């Protein structure tokens, strides 16, 4: 298996990949036939998936701008996925020039693609690592060369905890990042939930797991409910308006807001006080 700048290049284009499926939903071209077929099967169950992806991207931009306005100059994007429009470094550096961003993903193609795109940006770094091991992510030399964990940092975990089957494991991951961050740091989470469309989300869970759309996804009968996501912020101070459906989190003035519950995903930001 080849190596490039410490990144493993091994992958199988015949196996569907969540990041490349997301790219397909967003209208991107960085996907393979297996990803497109898997995405089409998912769209048969939930045709609103592209809208949810777009609203998730809009939420990410609003949260990053808010955190930059609050004085945050360091961002760690966990499970960043393939680069697209409105990436964290673009939003953060437009709001606060000089902001530093570390992208983390366990997918070798994602990591390599991101590194190639950002190789001339001295304020960004790409780390191939697994979020299930927060201590290894935060202890990675490439991340440590850019991010100072003794200073406040924003940790962004968007739609990756969906792939963690148990609530205990998801909470352990979040605690690992939270506990390593300095006081004054922030945690932002976005997560699809089952409250609004339990039948749809149950079918998607079965498609991904039992149907082999994305092999290796752990077994879970249903994705988390909104209350389960709220508990992930335990020990931190939630910012208003709390954990809400994506379009309802601090929409920009004059922004056209669609029905929040039509996007069955929620997000929130919390601050670590001490």
Buried (B, 14 or more C-beta within 10 A) or exposed (E): EEEEEEBBEEBEEEBBBBBBBBBBBBEBEBBBEBBBBBBEBBBEBBEBBBBBBBBBBBBBBBBBBBBBEBEBBBBBBBBBBBBBEEBBBBBBBEBBEEBBBBBBBBBBBBBBBBBEBBEEEEBBBBBBBEBBEBEBBBEBEBBBEBBEBEEBBBBBBBBBBBBBBEBEEBBEBBBBBBEBBEEBBBBBBBBBBBBBBBEBBBBBBBBBBEBEBBEEBEEBEBBBBBEBBBBBBEBBEBBEEBBBBBBBBBBEEEEEEBEBBBBBBBBBBBBBEE
